[in-house]
Amino acid sequence: MRDTWTPTGWQRSLALALRRFGAEEDGLSTVDWVVIAAGATAMGIMTLSTGRDTATDYSADIRTELEGGRFVAPWLDALPVQQP
């Protein structure tokens, strides 16, 4: 019975390959840019999903006011909308 574990040939070569892969720095900037781009995309999606309902409500209100012929503004009671 052995007290310590000794890697076999393929385990040794796999460990060496993993060590070499970890020491390489050529692709690190690519990985950084991919992470940054993914973060920016996620932020954009979150922003759009947060404001979607509000924008839909505002656009529906504007459409209703324009179709009704009166545009209600907080600085005036109502402004007439000229029909084309």
PDB file as gemmi writes it, atoms N, CA and C in Angstrom:
CRYST1    1.000    1.000    1.000  90.00  90.00  90.00 P 1                      
ATOM      1  N   MET A   1       0.829  -1.178   0.000  1.00  0.00           N  
ATOM      2  CA  MET A   1       0.000   0.000   0.000  1.00  0.00           C  
ATOM      3  C   MET A   1       0.877   1.247   0.000  1.00  0.00           C  
ATOM      4  N   ARG A   2       0.475   2.246  -0.846  1.00  0.00           N  
ATOM      5  CA  ARG A   2       1.254   3.481  -0.906  1.00  0.00           C  
ATOM      6  C   ARG A   2       0.625   4.538  -0.013  1.00  0.00           C  
ATOM      7  N   ASP A   3       1.493   5.352   0.581  1.00  0.00           N  
ATOM      8  CA  ASP A   3       1.004   6.434   1.428  1.00  0.00           C  
ATOM      9  C   ASP A   3       0.712   7.691   0.622  1.00  0.00           C  
ATOM     10  N   THR A   4       1.453   7.918  -0.441  1.00  0.00           N  
ATOM     11  CA  THR A   4       1.264   9.123  -1.249  1.00  0.00           C  
ATOM     12  C   THR A   4       0.800   8.740  -2.643  1.00  0.00           C  
ATOM     13  N   TRP A   5       0.122   9.666  -3.276  1.00  0.00           N  
ATOM     14  CA  TRP A   5      -0.387   9.440  -4.624  1.00  0.00           C  
ATOM     15  C   TRP A   5       0.635   9.951  -5.621  1.00  0.00           C  
ATOM     16  N   THR A   6       0.921   9.188  -6.620  1.00  0.00           N  
ATOM     17  CA  THR A   6       1.849   9.573  -7.676  1.00  0.00           C  
ATOM     18  C   THR A   6       1.086   9.553  -8.999  1.00  0.00           C  
ATOM     19  N   PRO A   7       1.087  10.681  -9.733  1.00  0.00           N  
ATOM     20  CA  PRO A   7       0.330  10.718 -10.985  1.00  0.00           C  
ATOM     21  C   PRO A   7       0.942   9.790 -12.030  1.00  0.00           C  
ATOM     22  N   THR A   8       0.074   9.250 -12.871  1.00  0.00           N  
ATOM     23  CA  THR A   8       0.536   8.397 -13.964  1.00  0.00           C  
ATOM     24  C   THR A   8       0.929   9.272 -15.141  1.00  0.00           C  
ATOM     25  N   GLY A   9       1.293   8.677 -16.260  1.00  0.00           N  
ATOM     26  CA  GLY A   9       1.763   9.422 -17.428  1.00  0.00           C  
ATOM     27  C   GLY A   9       0.757  10.419 -17.968  1.00  0.00           C  
ATOM     28  N   TRP A  10      -0.478   9.971 -18.208  1.00  0.00           N  
ATOM     29  CA  TRP A  10      -1.469  10.886 -18.768  1.00  0.00           C  
ATOM     30  C   TRP A  10      -1.889  11.939 -17.760  1.00  0.00           C  
ATOM     31  N   GLN A  11      -1.885  11.614 -16.490  1.00  0.00           N  
ATOM     32  CA  GLN A  11      -2.229  12.596 -15.461  1.00  0.00           C  
ATOM     33  C   GLN A  11      -1.147  13.662 -15.365  1.00  0.00           C  
ATOM     34  N   ARG A  12       0.113  13.230 -15.521  1.00  0.00           N  
ATOM     35  CA  ARG A  12       1.219  14.171 -15.498  1.00  0.00           C  
ATOM     36  C   ARG A  12       1.135  15.130 -16.686  1.00  0.00           C  
ATOM     37  N   SER A  13       0.843  14.587 -17.869  1.00  0.00           N  
ATOM     38  CA  SER A  13       0.769  15.452 -19.054  1.00  0.00           C  
ATOM     39  C   SER A  13      -0.434  16.388 -18.981  1.00  0.00           C  
ATOM     40  N   LEU A  14      -1.550  15.918 -18.420  1.00  0.00           N  
ATOM     41  CA  LEU A  14      -2.707  16.785 -18.249  1.00  0.00           C  
ATOM     42  C   LEU A  14      -2.399  17.912 -17.265  1.00  0.00           C  
ATOM     43  N   ALA A  15      -1.739  17.588 -16.165  1.00  0.00           N  
ATOM     44  CA  ALA A  15      -1.373  18.610 -15.182  1.00  0.00           C  
ATOM     45  C   ALA A  15      -0.427  19.631 -15.795  1.00  0.00           C  
ATOM     46  N   LEU A  16       0.524  19.170 -16.602  1.00  0.00           N  
ATOM     47  CA  LEU A  16       1.464  20.077 -17.261  1.00  0.00           C  
ATOM     48  C   LEU A  16       0.731  20.975 -18.249  1.00  0.00           C  
ATOM     49  N   ALA A  17      -0.193  20.405 -19.018  1.00  0.00           N  
ATOM     50  CA  ALA A  17      -0.963  21.202 -19.982  1.00  0.00           C  
ATOM     51  C   ALA A  17      -1.807  22.252 -19.266  1.00  0.00           C  
ATOM     52  N   LEU A  18      -2.416  21.882 -18.157  1.00  0.00           N  
ATOM     53  CA  LEU A  18      -3.217  22.853 -17.396  1.00  0.00           C  
ATOM     54  C   LEU A  18      -2.353  23.953 -16.807  1.00  0.00           C  
ATOM     55  N   ARG A  19      -1.162  23.602 -16.341  1.00  0.00           N  
ATOM     56  CA  ARG A  19      -0.246  24.627 -15.813  1.00  0.00           C  
ATOM     57  C   ARG A  19       0.174  25.586 -16.922  1.00  0.00           C  
ATOM     58  N   ARG A  20       0.490  25.036 -18.104  1.00  0.00           N  
ATOM     59  CA  ARG A  20       0.875  25.893 -19.232  1.00  0.00           C  
ATOM     60  C   ARG A  20      -0.283  26.803 -19.639  1.00  0.00           C  
ATOM     61  N   PHE A  21      -1.489  26.245 -19.684  1.00  0.00           N  
ATOM     62  CA  PHE A  21      -2.663  27.029 -20.055  1.00  0.00           C  
ATOM     63  C   PHE A  21      -2.888  28.167 -19.063  1.00  0.00           C  
ATOM     64  N   GLY A  22      -2.721  27.911 -17.778  1.00  0.00           N  
ATOM     65  CA  GLY A  22      -2.899  28.942 -16.760  1.00  0.00           C  
ATOM     66  C   GLY A  22      -1.834  30.023 -16.810  1.00  0.00           C  
ATOM     67  N   ALA A  23      -0.644  29.679 -17.304  1.00  0.00           N  
ATOM     68  CA  ALA A  23       0.445  30.647 -17.363  1.00  0.00           C  
ATOM     69  C   ALA A  23       0.368  31.535 -18.609  1.00  0.00           C  
ATOM     70  N   GLU A  24      -0.349  31.108 -19.626  1.00  0.00           N  
ATOM     71  CA  GLU A  24      -0.454  31.892 -20.861  1.00  0.00           C  
ATOM     72  C   GLU A  24      -1.228  33.169 -20.593  1.00  0.00           C  
ATOM     73  N   GLU A  25      -0.812  34.258 -21.213  1.00  0.00           N  
ATOM     74  CA  GLU A  25      -1.496  35.536 -21.033  1.00  0.00           C  
ATOM     75  C   GLU A  25      -1.992  36.111 -22.348  1.00  0.00           C  
ATOM     76  N   ASP A  26      -1.828  35.386 -23.445  1.00  0.00           N  
ATOM     77  CA  ASP A  26      -2.201  35.918 -24.751  1.00  0.00           C  
ATOM     78  C   ASP A  26      -3.700  36.180 -24.876  1.00  0.00           C  
ATOM     79  N   GLY A  27      -4.536  35.323 -24.365  1.00  0.00           N  
ATOM     80  CA  GLY A  27      -5.974  35.458 -24.534  1.00  0.00           C  
ATOM     81  C   GLY A  27      -6.672  36.193 -23.410  1.00  0.00           C  
ATOM     82  N   LEU A  28      -5.930  36.678 -22.427  1.00  0.00           N  
ATOM     83  CA  LEU A  28      -6.580  37.314 -21.277  1.00  0.00           C  
ATOM     84  C   LEU A  28      -7.296  38.605 -21.644  1.00  0.00           C  
ATOM     85  N   SER A  29      -6.723  39.398 -22.549  1.00  0.00           N  
ATOM     86  CA  SER A  29      -7.397  40.637 -22.925  1.00  0.00           C  
ATOM     87  C   SER A  29      -8.687  40.340 -23.675  1.00  0.00           C  
ATOM     88  N   THR A  30      -8.703  39.263 -24.455  1.00  0.00           N  
ATOM     89  CA  THR A  30      -9.928  38.869 -25.146  1.00  0.00           C  
ATOM     90  C   THR A  30     -11.000  38.478 -24.136  1.00  0.00           C  
ATOM     91  N   VAL A  31     -10.617  37.727 -23.148  1.00  0.00           N  
ATOM     92  CA  VAL A  31     -11.570  37.325 -22.114  1.00  0.00           C  
ATOM     93  C   VAL A  31     -12.095  38.555 -21.384  1.00  0.00           C  
ATOM     94  N   ASP A  32     -11.220  39.505 -21.090  1.00  0.00           N  
ATOM     95  CA  ASP A  32     -11.657  40.742 -20.422  1.00  0.00           C  
ATOM     96  C   ASP A  32     -12.699  41.474 -21.259  1.00  0.00           C  
ATOM     97  N   TRP A  33     -12.437  41.603 -22.567  1.00  0.00           N  
ATOM     98  CA  TRP A  33     -13.365  42.317 -23.433  1.00  0.00           C  
ATOM     99  C   TRP A  33     -14.690  41.574 -23.568  1.00  0.00           C  
ATOM    100  N   VAL A  34     -14.654  40.266 -23.579  1.00  0.00           N  
ATOM    101  CA  VAL A  34     -15.892  39.489 -23.651  1.00  0.00           C  
ATOM    102  C   VAL A  34     -16.716  39.705 -22.381  1.00  0.00           C  
ATOM    103  N   VAL A  35     -16.069  39.715 -21.240  1.00  0.00           N  
ATOM    104  CA  VAL A  35     -16.775  39.941 -19.973  1.00  0.00           C  
ATOM    105  C   VAL A  35     -17.355  41.352 -19.932  1.00  0.00           C  
ATOM    106  N   ILE A  36     -16.585  42.339 -20.377  1.00  0.00           N  
ATOM    107  CA  ILE A  36     -17.076  43.724 -20.398  1.00  0.00           C  
ATOM    108  C   ILE A  36     -18.261  43.863 -21.345  1.00  0.00           C  
ATOM    109  N   ALA A  37     -18.169  43.272 -22.536  1.00  0.00           N  
ATOM    110  CA  ALA A  37     -19.262  43.347 -23.510  1.00  0.00           C  
ATOM    111  C   ALA A  37     -20.512  42.644 -22.983  1.00  0.00           C  
ATOM    112  N   ALA A  38     -20.339  41.512 -22.330  1.00  0.00           N  
ATOM    113  CA  ALA A  38     -21.488  40.798 -21.759  1.00  0.00           C  
ATOM    114  C   ALA A  38     -22.142  41.628 -20.661  1.00  0.00           C  
ATOM    115  N   GLY A  39     -21.340  42.282 -19.832  1.00  0.00           N  
ATOM    116  CA  GLY A  39     -21.881  43.140 -18.780  1.00  0.00           C  
ATOM    117  C   GLY A  39     -22.643  44.325 -19.351  1.00  0.00           C  
ATOM    118  N   ALA A  40     -22.091  44.951 -20.395  1.00  0.00           N  
ATOM    119  CA  ALA A  40     -22.765  46.090 -21.022  1.00  0.00           C  
ATOM    120  C   ALA A  40     -24.079  45.653 -21.663  1.00  0.00           C  
ATOM    121  N   THR A  41     -24.074  44.498 -22.292  1.00  0.00           N  
ATOM    122  CA  THR A  41     -25.294  43.977 -22.904  1.00  0.00           C  
ATOM    123  C   THR A  41     -26.353  43.688 -21.837  1.00  0.00           C  
ATOM    124  N   ALA A  42     -25.938  43.080 -20.747  1.00  0.00           N  
ATOM    125  CA  ALA A  42     -26.879  42.786 -19.662  1.00  0.00           C  
ATOM    126  C   ALA A  42     -27.465  44.068 -19.083  1.00  0.00           C  
ATOM    127  N   MET A  43     -26.626  45.085 -18.916  1.00  0.00           N  
ATOM    128  CA  MET A  43     -27.118  46.373 -18.394  1.00  0.00           C  
ATOM    129  C   MET A  43     -28.128  46.994 -19.355  1.00  0.00           C  
ATOM    130  N   GLY A  44     -27.856  46.921 -20.655  1.00  0.00           N  
ATOM    131  CA  GLY A  44     -28.782  47.459 -21.648  1.00  0.00           C  
ATOM    132  C   GLY A  44     -30.116  46.738 -21.631  1.00  0.00           C  
ATOM    133  N   ILE A  45     -30.074  45.426 -21.535  1.00  0.00           N  
ATOM    134  CA  ILE A  45     -31.313  44.642 -21.494  1.00  0.00           C  
ATOM    135  C   ILE A  45     -32.110  44.970 -20.232  1.00  0.00           C  
ATOM    136  N   MET A  46     -31.421  45.095 -19.109  1.00  0.00           N  
ATOM    137  CA  MET A  46     -32.119  45.436 -17.866  1.00  0.00           C  
ATOM    138  C   MET A  46     -32.746  46.823 -17.959  1.00  0.00           C  
ATOM    139  N   THR A  47     -32.024  47.768 -18.551  1.00  0.00           N  
ATOM    140  CA  THR A  47     -32.543  49.126 -18.680  1.00  0.00           C  
ATOM    141  C   THR A  47     -33.773  49.150 -19.581  1.00  0.00           C  
ATOM    142  N   LEU A  48     -33.695  48.451 -20.701  1.00  0.00           N  
ATOM    143  CA  LEU A  48     -34.834  48.429 -21.616  1.00  0.00           C  
ATOM    144  C   LEU A  48     -36.045  47.743 -20.996  1.00  0.00           C  
ATOM    145  N   SER A  49     -35.822  46.669 -20.286  1.00  0.00           N  
ATOM    146  CA  SER A  49     -36.961  45.969 -19.688  1.00  0.00           C  
ATOM    147  C   SER A  49     -37.583  46.782 -18.558  1.00  0.00           C  
ATOM    148  N   THR A  50     -36.793  47.587 -17.880  1.00  0.00           N  
ATOM    149  CA  THR A  50     -37.319  48.420 -16.798  1.00  0.00           C  
ATOM    150  C   THR A  50     -38.173  49.556 -17.347  1.00  0.00           C  
ATOM    151  N   GLY A  51     -37.745  50.193 -18.426  1.00  0.00           N  
ATOM    152  CA  GLY A  51     -38.457  51.355 -18.968  1.00  0.00           C  
ATOM    153  C   GLY A  51     -39.502  51.030 -20.002  1.00  0.00           C  
ATOM    154  N   ARG A  52     -39.646  49.754 -20.373  1.00  0.00           N  
ATOM    155  CA  ARG A  52     -40.578  49.381 -21.441  1.00  0.00           C  
ATOM    156  C   ARG A  52     -42.023  49.729 -21.093  1.00  0.00           C  
ATOM    157  N   ASP A  53     -42.474  49.390 -19.905  1.00  0.00           N  
ATOM    158  CA  ASP A  53     -43.864  49.653 -19.526  1.00  0.00           C  
ATOM    159  C   ASP A  53     -44.152  51.145 -19.458  1.00  0.00           C  
ATOM    160  N   THR A  54     -43.222  51.896 -18.919  1.00  0.00           N  
ATOM    161  CA  THR A  54     -43.400  53.339 -18.821  1.00  0.00           C  
ATOM    162  C   THR A  54     -43.478  53.971 -20.200  1.00  0.00           C  
ATOM    163  N   ALA A  55     -42.580  53.575 -21.090  1.00  0.00           N  
ATOM    164  CA  ALA A  55     -42.588  54.126 -22.444  1.00  0.00           C  
ATOM    165  C   ALA A  55     -43.872  53.746 -23.180  1.00  0.00           C  
ATOM    166  N   THR A  56     -44.345  52.532 -22.968  1.00  0.00           N  
ATOM    167  CA  THR A  56     -45.595  52.099 -23.603  1.00  0.00           C  
ATOM    168  C   THR A  56     -46.766  52.926 -23.096  1.00  0.00           C  
ATOM    169  N   ASP A  57     -46.809  53.184 -21.800  1.00  0.00           N  
ATOM    170  CA  ASP A  57     -47.900  54.000 -21.238  1.00  0.00           C  
ATOM    171  C   ASP A  57     -47.864  55.425 -21.788  1.00  0.00           C  
ATOM    172  N   TYR A  58     -46.685  56.036 -21.833  1.00  0.00           N  
ATOM    173  CA  TYR A  58     -46.563  57.401 -22.347  1.00  0.00           C  
ATOM    174  C   TYR A  58     -46.963  57.481 -23.812  1.00  0.00           C  
ATOM    175  N   SER A  59     -46.504  56.506 -24.612  1.00  0.00           N  
ATOM    176  CA  SER A  59     -46.838  56.550 -26.044  1.00  0.00           C  
ATOM    177  C   SER A  59     -48.342  56.354 -26.251  1.00  0.00           C  
ATOM    178  N   ALA A  60     -48.972  55.516 -25.435  1.00  0.00           N  
ATOM    179  CA  ALA A  60     -50.432  55.329 -25.544  1.00  0.00           C  
ATOM    180  C   ALA A  60     -51.150  56.622 -25.173  1.00  0.00           C  
ATOM    181  N   ASP A  61     -50.696  57.315 -24.142  1.00  0.00           N  
ATOM    182  CA  ASP A  61     -51.310  58.583 -23.738  1.00  0.00           C  
ATOM    183  C   ASP A  61     -51.180  59.624 -24.841  1.00  0.00           C  
ATOM    184  N   ILE A  62     -50.013  59.713 -25.440  1.00  0.00           N  
ATOM    185  CA  ILE A  62     -49.785  60.696 -26.508  1.00  0.00           C  
ATOM    186  C   ILE A  62     -50.668  60.375 -27.706  1.00  0.00           C  
ATOM    187  N   ARG A  63     -50.754  59.099 -28.062  1.00  0.00           N  
ATOM    188  CA  ARG A  63     -51.592  58.708 -29.201  1.00  0.00           C  
ATOM    189  C   ARG A  63     -53.054  59.068 -28.934  1.00  0.00           C  
ATOM    190  N   THR A  64     -53.534  58.791 -27.734  1.00  0.00           N  
ATOM    191  CA  THR A  64     -54.924  59.103 -27.390  1.00  0.00           C  
ATOM    192  C   THR A  64     -55.180  60.599 -27.477  1.00  0.00           C  
ATOM    193  N   GLU A  65     -54.245  61.400 -26.989  1.00  0.00           N  
ATOM    194  CA  GLU A  65     -54.423  62.848 -27.021  1.00  0.00           C  
ATOM    195  C   GLU A  65     -54.373  63.380 -28.441  1.00  0.00           C  
ATOM    196  N   LEU A  66     -53.480  62.849 -29.259  1.00  0.00           N  
ATOM    197  CA  LEU A  66     -53.398  63.319 -30.635  1.00  0.00           C  
ATOM    198  C   LEU A  66     -54.623  62.909 -31.445  1.00  0.00           C  
ATOM    199  N   GLU A  67     -55.129  61.711 -31.221  1.00  0.00           N  
ATOM    200  CA  GLU A  67     -56.319  61.273 -31.940  1.00  0.00           C  
ATOM    201  C   GLU A  67     -57.563  62.014 -31.465  1.00  0.00           C  
ATOM    202  N   GLY A  68     -57.557  62.466 -30.210  1.00  0.00           N  
ATOM    203  CA  GLY A  68     -58.706  63.187 -29.665  1.00  0.00           C  
ATOM    204  C   GLY A  68     -58.734  64.651 -30.066  1.00  0.00           C  
ATOM    205  N   GLY A  69     -57.670  65.178 -30.619  1.00  0.00           N  
ATOM    206  CA  GLY A  69     -57.664  66.567 -31.054  1.00  0.00           C  
ATOM    207  C   GLY A  69     -57.248  67.560 -29.983  1.00  0.00           C  
ATOM    208  N   ARG A  70     -56.942  67.104 -28.789  1.00  0.00           N  
ATOM    209  CA  ARG A  70     -56.502  68.000 -27.720  1.00  0.00           C  
ATOM    210  C   ARG A  70     -55.262  67.400 -27.081  1.00  0.00           C  
ATOM    211  N   PHE A  71     -54.282  68.244 -26.841  1.00  0.00           N  
ATOM    212  CA  PHE A  71     -53.046  67.814 -26.184  1.00  0.00           C  
ATOM    213  C   PHE A  71     -52.980  68.502 -24.840  1.00  0.00           C  
ATOM    214  N   VAL A  72     -53.041  67.736 -23.770  1.00  0.00           N  
ATOM    215  CA  VAL A  72     -53.030  68.297 -22.418  1.00  0.00           C  
ATOM    216  C   VAL A  72     -51.585  68.450 -21.973  1.00  0.00           C  
ATOM    217  N   ALA A  73     -51.222  69.669 -21.607  1.00  0.00           N  
ATOM    218  CA  ALA A  73     -49.865  69.950 -21.154  1.00  0.00           C  
ATOM    219  C   ALA A  73     -49.944  70.576 -19.767  1.00  0.00           C  
ATOM    220  N   PRO A  74     -48.970  70.293 -18.911  1.00  0.00           N  
ATOM    221  CA  PRO A  74     -49.038  70.837 -17.560  1.00  0.00           C  
ATOM    222  C   PRO A  74     -48.893  72.355 -17.513  1.00  0.00           C  
ATOM    223  N   TRP A  75     -48.272  72.986 -18.501  1.00  0.00           N  
ATOM    224  CA  TRP A  75     -48.060  74.424 -18.461  1.00  0.00           C  
ATOM    225  C   TRP A  75     -49.259  75.199 -19.024  1.00  0.00           C  
ATOM    226  N   LEU A  76     -50.158  74.515 -19.743  1.00  0.00           N  
ATOM    227  CA  LEU A  76     -51.392  75.114 -20.244  1.00  0.00           C  
ATOM    228  C   LEU A  76     -52.521  74.117 -19.999  1.00  0.00           C  
ATOM    229  N   ASP A  77     -53.733  74.616 -20.039  1.00  0.00           N  
ATOM    230  CA  ASP A  77     -54.867  73.698 -19.847  1.00  0.00           C  
ATOM    231  C   ASP A  77     -54.948  72.684 -20.991  1.00  0.00           C  
ATOM    232  N   ALA A  78     -54.956  73.164 -22.210  1.00  0.00           N  
ATOM    233  CA  ALA A  78     -55.042  72.270 -23.362  1.00  0.00           C  
ATOM    234  C   ALA A  78     -54.593  73.028 -24.598  1.00  0.00           C  
ATOM    235  N   LEU A  79     -53.918  72.339 -25.470  1.00  0.00           N  
ATOM    236  CA  LEU A  79     -53.486  72.925 -26.736  1.00  0.00           C  
ATOM    237  C   LEU A  79     -54.235  72.212 -27.860  1.00  0.00           C  
ATOM    238  N   PRO A  80     -54.807  72.979 -28.782  1.00  0.00           N  
ATOM    239  CA  PRO A  80     -55.475  72.321 -29.906  1.00  0.00           C  
ATOM    240  C   PRO A  80     -54.441  71.696 -30.833  1.00  0.00           C  
ATOM    241  N   VAL A  81     -54.764  70.519 -31.358  1.00  0.00           N  
ATOM    242  CA  VAL A  81     -53.894  69.833 -32.290  1.00  0.00           C  
ATOM    243  C   VAL A  81     -54.454  70.028 -33.673  1.00  0.00           C  
ATOM    244  N   GLN A  82     -53.610  70.529 -34.579  1.00  0.00           N  
ATOM    245  CA  GLN A  82     -54.062  70.760 -35.942  1.00  0.00           C  
ATOM    246  C   GLN A  82     -54.112  69.428 -36.682  1.00  0.00           C  
ATOM    247  N   GLN A  83     -55.256  69.178 -37.314  1.00  0.00           N  
ATOM    248  CA  GLN A  83     -55.405  67.952 -38.079  1.00  0.00           C  
ATOM    249  C   GLN A  83     -54.778  68.158 -39.468  1.00  0.00           C  
ATOM    250  N   PRO A  84     -54.047  67.148 -39.972  1.00  0.00           N  
ATOM    251  CA  PRO A  84     -53.423  67.304 -41.300  1.00  0.00           C  
ATOM    252  C   PRO A  84     -54.437  67.299 -42.404  1.00  0.00           C  
TER     253      PRO A  84                                                      
END                                                                             
